[in-house]
Amino acid sequence: MADTDFDVIVIGSGPGGYVAAIRAAQLGLKTACVESRETLGGTCLNVGCIPSKALLHASELFAEASQGAMAKFGVKLGSVELDLEAMQAEKMKAVGELTGGIAFLFKKNKVEWLKGHAAFISPNSVDVAGKNYTAKNIVIATGSSVTPLPGAEIDNEVVVDSTGALALSKVPGHMVVIGGGVIGLELGSVWKRLGAKVTVVEYLDEILPGMDGEVRKEARKIFKKQGFEFRTATKVTGVTRNGDKAMINVEPAQGGAAETIEADVVLVSIGRKANIEGLALDKAGVTASDRGVIQTDHLFRTNVAGVWAIGDVIPGPMLAHKAEDEGIAVAENIAGQTGIVNHEVIPSVVYTHPEIASVGKTVEELKEAGVELKIGKFPFLGNSRAKTNRDTEGFVKIIADARTDRVLGVHIIGSLAGTMIAQAAQAMEFGATSEDIAYTCHAHPTHSEAMKEAAMAVTGLPIHI
């Protein structure tokens, strides 16, 4: 091959792309990263994971202060006021710190930022802002964007997507969330705590598609107690704007009488789709599936030599940490090392309150596969730290193979579920049995003791229930 400008060009600077670029540079490869935004970090850092968590945290503080949660602990407050402008400003400060941090890491590791959109010219060359660049290896890490809903035109004023829902200038009186998945529930939680009435419309008969059935039902029960209204098994047939209101036309998913719901804001959150348009994949010879994702092998190679793909543009859950691990692995593979991602042990978290986290398989998936199971479950109601915090909703559920005792799945609903799931993921990565977890000493009093007790419950011998 002729001389090239770079060893590696990464297209996209989201969690997968920027990590791949930094790791490639660390391994001695001359690396560039293409990004068209004014800041690095992709959707996650700019308009996704990071700003949403900032607002989730801030809204939790407001709810604790305004709804009397502190009073029972002897912290008595006067009148509590919401300063939404200050809340939004603090969110943007966090975003700026983190996106700026990536720019610093690029400079530190000598990763060149090519500003603009990339389109393939050939398998080893791309056009960026009218200039051609060549590389021995090109990594596609362009992420995903909101899946549109036919009949619901996004204006990010009254009919909003996740980006618009993060930037509202006032609390809506009534927010309708179309889609009972992770994004809809998280953003619905923000505005519910800040004072909005929130109605969730979900086509399926239960919220949180794909998660453990018992967890889904428990979550719905808890959220309903918090004031969420759920319209499950309900189809949205159209959304129209009427001045500063939206009219949402719905009907039963299996057919029936139609009705209209009026809202101040409608959040469309029915999923995400891979960003492959505009890349001119055909000029590189890269093929995408009928579902609009790029197929790769276990090393993240596409069907074209020298072209690789990671993150949301390939099959699997659209999660930032999955993309990050794939970013490290693809860089190591390009450098001639062995980069591996165990896609069977990818945790996922819903950052509502309580949080919901899982890793591995669900009971439903395992039963369908004919696996004989042992299940242990322990409620936070029996956990001493949860009791002292007066935060006892939820449970830990551990699923093990009945023959080998190997842990196949862990599902948690509880205030610290997102942090606790790391222990489960690490245990599963090392092939742990429920007995391994049960006989590991856990500090007292901590929420993580519920993990130990759930493991003990697999054999029917928990101590505190």
N, C-alpha and C positions, 0 to 999 in steps of 0.2 A: 504493500500500500504506500502511496505517496506520502510525503510529509503532511502532517495535519496541524491545525492550530492548537488542539487540546488532546489529551488522552481520553478525557471524559467530559461530555456536556450533559448536564442534568436539566431537563425541561420541567420547571416548576419548583418553587421554593417552600412548599408546605412541609409538614413534619417528615414526610418521606423524602422529598427532594433535597431540603437543606441538610438533612442528616447524611444522605448519600453523598452529597457534594463534600461536606466536611470530612467524612470518613475516607473518601477517595483521596482527598488532599493529604490527609494524615498518612496514607499509605504510599505517598510519594508520586501520585499521579497529578499531572497538570490538569486542573479542573475549572470548569465554568458552570454557572447556574443561570438559566434564563428565567426571568420573572418580569411580568408586565405591570404589576402593582407598584405603587410608590414606596411600599414597604415590603419587607420579606416576611415569610411565615405562612403564606397561603391563607385559605379560609379559616383554618383552626385558630391561628393567632390573631387574625385581623377581625373576623366577623363570625367566629364559631366558638370553639371550646373555651378560649380564654375570656372574651367579653361576657359570654353567657355565665361562666362560673363567677365572675366578678359581680354580676347582677344577682345571681342566686345567693351569694354570700351576703350582699348588702340587703337584699329583701328579707333574708332570714333574720338579720339584726333588727330590721324595722319591725318585723312581725313579733319578735321576742319583746321588744320595747313597747310596742303599741297594744299588744293583746294580753298583757298581764302575766306572761310566762315568767318574768323575773320576780314578780311580787311574792310568789310563794317561797322564794329563796331569800326574802328579806331585802330585795332591791326594789325600792319604791320610787317611781318616776312621776313627774308632773305630766303635763300635756306633751304629747309626742307629735312632731310634724315631719312630713316628708318633704325633703328637698331633692326632687328628682334630677334637677340640673347638676347638683353636686354629686349625686350618685353616678350619673352618666359620666361626669368629668373624671371621677376616680377610676371608673371602668376604662376610660381611654388612656389614663395615665399608666395603668397596668399593661395595656396593649402596647403602648409606646415603649415602655421599658423592655418588654420581651422582644418586640420586632427589632428594636435598636440593638439588643443583645446579639441577635443573629447577624446583623450587619457587622458588629465587632468581631464575631467569630469567623466570618468570611475573611475579613482583613487579616486576622491573626493566622489563619490557615492558608492564606493566599489563594482563596477561591475568587475567581473573577465573576462579577455580576454583569450579565448581559441583559440590558433593560429592553423589554419589548415582548411581543408574541413570537413564538417559534413555529415555523412550518418546515416540514421536510422538503429538501430538494432531491436528495438521494439517501441511501441507507447510512451514509457517513457525513452528511452535510445538512445544515438547516439555515433558513433565512430568519434573521432577527432584525426587525426595524430596517429592512432594506439592505442589510449586509450579510454576506455568506460566511458561515463558520463551519469548519470541518473538525471531526473528532474520530478517533479510533472506536470509541464507544459512546452511544447516546442512550440515556436513561429517560424514559417517559414517566413523569411523576406529576401529572397535571391535575390530580385530584378529582373532585366531583362538584356538582352544583345541584340546586333544588330541582326536583322533578315537578314540571308544571302540571296543573290540574285543568283539563279541558273545561271551558266555561267559567274559569275564575282568573281574570286578568290581574296580574300583580301591579299595583301602583305604588306600593310601599307608603301609602298614606292611610287608607282604610282597609284595603286588601293587601296584606303584607306576607313576605316570606320570612325566613329566620333572620335574615339581615335586617329587615325592616322592623321586626319585633324587638330587636335589641336596641333600637334607636328611637322609640316612641318618646315624644316630648311631654305627654301627659298620660295619666292612668285611664284606660278606657273604662266606661261604665260596664260594658258587656263585651267580652272577647269570646269569639267562637274559634276553637282550634279544630281544624280539619285534619284528622290523623291522630290516633292514640298511641303513637310510638314515642321514642326517646325524646326527640327534639320538641315535639308538641307538648309533652308533659313537663319538660324542664322549663320551657319558656312560659307555658301556662302557669306554672308554679310561681314564677317571678311576679307576674301581674296579679295573680290571685292574692299573694301576700301583701301586695301594695294596695289592694282594695277593689280590684275588678271582680265582677262575676265572670266565671269561666265555664263554658260549655264545651265539652270534647265530643266531636262527632267521629265515630270510627266505623268503617265498613264491616269489619269482622265482629264476631260476637263477644270479643274480649279485647282489652287494651294490651299493649306491649307484645305484639306478634313475635313469635319465635322463642319467647322466654318460657321458663318452667311454668306449667299450668297453675300450680299451687301458689307460686309467687305472684302471678298475674292477678289471680282472684284476691289475694291478700292486699296487693297494692291498690286495686280498685276500691276495696272496702275502706282502706285508710284514707285515700284521696277523697272519697265520697264524704267521709266524716269531716274532712277539712273544708268541705263546701263545694268541691267540684261537682258539676252536673255531667253525667255521661249519657250519650245517645249512641249505644253500640248497635251493631247490625243495621246500620243506617247509611244510606247512600246519598251523597251530595250530587245533585243534578245540575246545579248552576249557582253562580254568585253574581249579583248585580249591585252596582253602587247607586245609591239614591241620596245625593247630596253628601252629607257627612256620615251617612249610615250605609250599612251593607245588608242586603237581603239574601239569605242563604236558602235555596230550595232543596228540600230533603224528602226522601221517601224510604220506607223499609227496604233493606237490601234484597229481600226475597220478593219484593213487589207489594204494593198496597197504596193507601191514600197518601198523597203528597201534602206537604205543609211548608210554611216559610218561617224562618227564624230571623229576627232582626238583631243586628249587632253594631257596635261602634267600630270594632276592629275584627277582621277575620285573618287568622294565621293559617296559611296553607303549608302543611308539613306532612306530605304523604310519602316522603322518601327523597333519595338523591340519585343522580345519574352520572356516569363517568364523563369527564371532560375530554372527549377525543375529537370534537369538531374543530376544524381550523388547523389541525396538525398536518394535514395532507399525508395521512398515513399511506395512501396508495402510491405516492412517489417513493416511499421507502420500501414498499412491498409488504408492509405489516398488515395483518388481517385482524379484524375484530369479529366477535361472535354476534349472533342475532340479538343478544341482550345488550349489545353496545359496550362490551368490555374486551380487553386485549388478553388473549390466551398466552400463558407462559409455562415453561417447565419449572421444576423445583429450584432451579438456579436463577429464575426470573429472566431467562432468555426468551425473546419472542421467536417467531418463525424466521426472522431475518438475522443473520450473524452480525453481531456488533450492536444490535438494538435490544434494549432491555426495558422492562416495565415493572413498576411497583405501586403499591398503595391502592387508592380507590379505583384506578383504571383497570385493575385486574380482579379476578373473582375473589370472593371472601368478604368478611365484614368491613364496612367502611369506617375504620377506626384509626385515629391518629397514631396510637402506639403500635398497631399492626404495621402501618406504613413506616414508622421509625425503625422497627426491627428489620423490615425488608430493605430499608435504605442502607443500613449497616451491612446486611448480608450481600446485597447486590454489589456494593463497592468492594467488599472482600473477594467476591467471585471474579470481578473484573481484574482485580490485582493478582489473581492466581491463587488466592487462598480458598478456604472452604467456609462459605457463609450459609448458615442454615436457620430457618424459622420453623418452629413447631406450630403449625396452624391448628393443631388439636388443643393447644393450651393458650388461647388468646382471651384474656378476661374482658368483660364489658361492664360498664357502669352507667346507671341512670342517676343523675345528680339532683334528684328531687329530695324532699324530706318526708320520710326517711329515704336514704339512698337504696338502690337496688343493684346488686352486683352478681355476676355469674362467671363461671369458667367451666369448660368441658361440656358434656352432653346433658340434656334434660331427660327426665323420666320418660317422657313421651317418645323421644328419639330412640332411647335404649330399648324400650319395650317393643317398639316397631321393628328394631333389629333383632329381637328375640333374645336379648341378654337377660340373664337371671340376676336380680338386683337385691341388695340390702340397703335400706335407707335409714339414716339417723337424722333426727331433727331436734333442735333445742331452741326454746323461745327466749327472747331477751328478757321476758318477764321473770325468768329464773336467774338472771345474771345480776350479780351484786352491783357492779358499776352502773349498769343501765338503771337499776333501781334507785341508786343514790342520785342519779342525774334526772330522775323522773322522765325517762325516755325509753320506754320498754316495748315499743311497737316492733313487731317483726320477729324473725327467727333465722337460724342457720340450718341449712339442709345439706347433708352429705350423702352422695350416692356412690355405692361401692359395688364391685363385681361380687356376686354371692359366692363364687368359687375361689377367687384369688384374694379377695378383700381389697384389691387395687381401687383407688379412688378414681371415678370416671366423671364426676361432676360435682360442683359445689355452687349453691345458690343462696344468697343472703339478702334479706331485706331488713335494714336497720340503719341507724344514723351514721355509723362508720363503715358501712358495707364496702365502699370503694377502697378504703385503706385495708380492710381485713382480707379482701379477695387476693391480695398479693401473696399471703401465706399459702392459700389454697393453690394458686398457680405454681408457686415454687415447689410445693409438695408434689403436685401432679407431674411437673417437669422431671422430677427425680423418681417418678414411679412409685410414690408413697402409697401405703395401705392406710385404711382408717385406723388401724392399730398404731401405725407410726405416729399419726397425729395425736391419738389418744394418750400415748405414753410420752409425749413431748411436754415438758413442764412449761406451763403458761403463767405469766405474772398475774398476781392477784392484788387488787381488784381491777380487772380490765375487761373490755368488751370481748377481747380475743378468747377469753375462757369459754365463750359460747361455742367457738370452733372446736375446742377440746371436748366439750360436753356432747356436741353433735356427733363427733367421731366415736365417743363412748356409746352413744345411743345407737350406732350402727349394729352393735352386738347386744343392744337392749339393756345396757348397764350405765346410764348416766347417773350422776350423783345427786344433782340438785332439782330433779323433777321426779 
